[in-house]
């Protein structure tokens, strides 16, 4: 297909972009064939349909009592769309020499590629495995929903939490993303996590392990790193960071990936707004971390950590300068 005529000097621009692609391929080896990536728009629809299947709150057209039928239709549509997106990620993984985990994944030691039909079969098997986790995800979300209702005196009903609370939406997306991350499709998991981030202000890496009855109040600005481990009945307020203290590098100066570098937060911990906790430290069971605290060391069970009291002194006639 010939390039259409243009008034924008496209020959030079297209050539410069080609040079950039070639430099990129030399510096960061990857397949020369342009591959599609999973679609954020499709995955957003998938997660919304899964959420509706887990919590069917709207009336079912034609028959208010056919809730199971509506759930089945939502799941069928969502899982079919998800399988197509998973197939795309598996194709990219294969082209880049990586393999997904989960059912039907080939032995990476075996030579040879996989045709499109095999990739789709693997994608369907992986999505079936994901679908089998939905009842467990629903159970966890029930505990999160109750934790938000019990933990916030402004919540008048469970339905209000379900419909309005950004923290609950963020944890809903995270529970889906975490399951998919564990099955070996990290790009799809990250897309789902970043979709929640963009609409709630809560940034949870899909690798983070979070127990039951988790409540994020208000939510905006919360950051939870990928190797963080959070126990049961933990409550966070806005602008809390569970981050890494440092990023070790290897002998070639490249970041070492996959090492535990984020906090462990044990059961029944409360962390108030603006607190920053960095590194592989442990916040013991029942501890309370006050607002705007900066922590890089572990805290024993039951402890309360607050800011040091600010010193208030009055200076006159140039004293203290």
N, C-alpha and C positions, 0 to 999 in steps of 0.2 A: 504494500500500500504506500503510495507516494505521500510525502508531507505536503499539506495544503500551503498555498501561498500565504505569506504573512508580512505585516509591516514592522515586525518586532526583532529583526535581525536574529532569527531563530537558529540559523546555521551555526553561528559562533556560540550561542548559548547551549545548544544541544551538544556541540562538540566539547565544550568545557565540562558539561555535566557527565559526558561519557568518560572524559579523562579522570574526573573525580571518582566515578564508579570503579575504574580500573585501578587507581591508587588504593582505594578501599579494599578491593579484592586482594591486592598484593600484601597489604599490611594486616588485614584481618581475613584470613582464608575462609571462604564460604562458597557455596555453589554458584557457578556463573549464570545458571538459569534463574531468572526472576521467579520467585515463588510467592503465591498468595499467603497472607497472614490471616489468622482468625479475626472475625469481624466483631468489633465492639458493639455495633448496633444490634447484630443478631444475638450476641451473648446477653445483652441487656434485656432483650425480649425473652430469652430463655430463662433468666433468673427471675424476672417478674412472673412468668408463667409458673415456674416452680414454686414461688412464694404463694401464688394464688391456689395452687394445688394443695399446699400444706395448710393454708389458712383461707378456705373458700368463703369469703365474706359477702360477695355480691350474689344477687338472685340468679337462679338458673333459668334461662329463657324457656318458657313453655311449661316447666314443671319445677316448682320450688323444692320438691322433695327428691329430685334426681341429683343429689349432691355427688354421689359416687360416679355417676356418669359424667358430670362436669369435671371432676378431678381426673378421671381417666382420659378425657379429651385433652385437658391441659397438659397432662404428663406425656401423652402420645406426641403432641405437637412439639413440646419442649425437648423431649429426649431425642426425637428425630433430628431436630435442628442442631442440638448439641453434638450428636454423632457426626454430622457433616463438618462441624467446626473442629472436632477432635481429629477427624481424618486429615484435615488441613495441617494441623500441628504435627501429626505423625509423619506426614509427607516431608515437612521441613526438617524434622528430627532425622529422618532417614537420609535426606540429602546432605545434612551436616555431619553425618556419621554418629549421631546419638540415637539412643533407643529409649522408648518409654517403658515404665514398669507396667504391672497389671496383667490381666488375662490376655493370652494370645500374643504377647510380645515375643519376638524371635530372639534366639540366642545371639548376642552381639558378636560372638566369635565365629558364627557361621557366615560364609561369604555369600554374596549375591543380594540383589535388591528384592523389593516387594512390589507386586503390581497393585493397581488401584483397587481391584476387588478385595485383595488381601488386606490392604490398608483399611478399607471400609469395614471389613469383618472384624479387624482388631479394634477399630473405633467403637463398633457396636458392642463388642464384648466389654470394653472398658466402661462405656456408658451404662451397660447393664449392671456392672459392679457398682458404679456410682449410684444408680437408681435404688439398689438394694440397701444403700445407706440412708435413704430418705426418711424412713421411720425413726431411725436413731437421731438424725438431724432434727426432726420435728420434736422429739422428746427433749433434746437439749434446748431448743428454742422455747419450748414451754417453760423451762426453768428460767431462761433469760427474761421472758415476758413477765413472769411472776416477780422476779427480782427487781425489775424496773417499777412495777406497780407498788410493791411493798416498800421499796427504797426511796420513792419520791412522793412526798405528801401532796404535790401538785397533780398527781395522776388520779383522775376520777374513776377510771375503769381500765380493764385490760384492753378493750377495744381502742381507747385513746392511745395507749402505748403502741399498739399494733399499727395504727394509722398515722401517728404523728411523730414518734420519737426517733430522731436520727441515729441514736446509739443502737436501738433495736434493729433498724434497717442495716446498719453497718455490720452487726454481728450476724444477721441473717445471711448477708452476702458472704461474710467470712466463712461461715460454716459450710456453705456450698464450695467456696474456693479452696478451703483447706482439704476437703475430701478429694477434689480434683487434683490438687497439688500432690497429694499422697499417691495418686494413681499415675503420676508421671506426665502430666500435661501442664507444666508450670506457666507457660505463656497464657493459656486460657485462664488459669487461676489468677494470674497477675492482672489480666484485663478485667476480670470480675471485681477484684479488690480495688483497682484504680477507678472503676465505675462507681463503687460505693464511696471512695475517697472524694470524687468530684462532686457528688451530690449530698454528702453528709459532713465533709470536713474531717472525717475519721480515716486515718491511714493505717490499716492493719495488713502486714505482709501475710500472704496465705500460708506460709510455713509456720507461723506462730501457733502454739498449742494452747488452747483455752478451755478450761473446765466448765462445769455447769454453773447456772445462776450468775451469769456475768452481766454487769450493769455499767454502762457508760452514761453518766448524766451530762446533759447538754452536748458534749461530744466534740465540738469544734476544736481542731488543733491536736487531737490525740494521735500519737504515733507509737506503733508497736512493731518492733523489729522481727525479722524472720526466724530467729532462733529463741525468741522469748518463750517462756513457759509460765502459764498463769493457772493457778489452782481454782478451786471451787469457791463460789460466793465472794468474788472479788468485785470491788466497786471503784471505778475511776471517774474523775471529774475532768472538765475540759482542759486542754493544753498539757496533759500529762505525756511525757516522753519515756518510753522504755527502749533505750537506744544502746549503741555500741560505744565503748570508751575509746577504743582505738582500732585501727585496721592494719593488722600485720601484713607484711609483704614477704614474698619468697626471694630467693637469691637473684632472680632476674628483675626484682622490683615490682612484680605483679601482686595485686591483692590476693591473699589467701582466702578462698571462698569456702563456705560450708562449715567453718569452725564455730562452736557455740560462743557467742559474743554479746548476747543480750541478757537482761535480768531474768531470774526465776522469782516469781511472786507466789508465795504459798497461800493456803486457804485463808478466807475471812480477812483479807487485807483491804484497807481503805486508803486510797491515794488521792489527795486533794489537788485542786487546780494549780497548774503551772509547775508541778513537781517534775524534776528531771532525774532519772535514774539510769546510770550508764554502766555498761560492762557486765560480765558474768558474775553478778552479785546475787545474793539471796535475801529476799525480804521475808522474814519469818512469819509464821501463821499468826493471825490476829494483830499484826502491827498496823499502826496508823502513821502515814507520812503526810505531814502538813503541806500547805500551799507554798509554792515557789521554792521548795527545798531542792538542793543540788546534792545528789548522792552518788558516790563511786565506791562505796564499801558496803558490806552486808549489814543487815539489821536483825537483831535477835527476835525471836517470837515474842509477841505481846508488847513490843517497844512502841513508844511514840516519839517521832522525830519532827521537830519544828525548827524554824529559823531562829538563829541567835537574836536576842532582843537588840534592837537598834539603840545606839547610844545617843542621847539627846543632850547636847551642850549648847549654851549660848555664849557667843564671843562678842566682845565690845572693844572699841578703841583699837582695832587692828590686832587684837590677840588671836592666836591660832593661825595667823597667816604666815 
